[in-house]
Amino acid sequence: MRLEGSDDARRHAPRLRRAMTPPEIALWLALRRNDAGLRFRRQYPAGPYVLDFYCAPARLAIEVDGEVHARGDRPE
């Protein structure tokens, strides 16, 4: 099953890839060198959301929470 991102999510994903937070960068460095050989994607559009990391074969999504989620128009 392939996740489909909305047009809005697909537009925002490249910008988010370029502006990753320090915790996201640290996790990305670990995920791309994992011993299981799983391939992760960064800032992957899924519906109206952009997942921080997504592994399609494992159907695993990882969201890194941080201070950026406390800002903007929907801090809750």
Summary of the structure (lengths in Angstrom):
residues: 76
radius of gyration: 12.7
end to end distance: 30.2
largest distance: 38.7
contacts: 174
relative contact order: 0.22
helix: 34%
strand: 24%
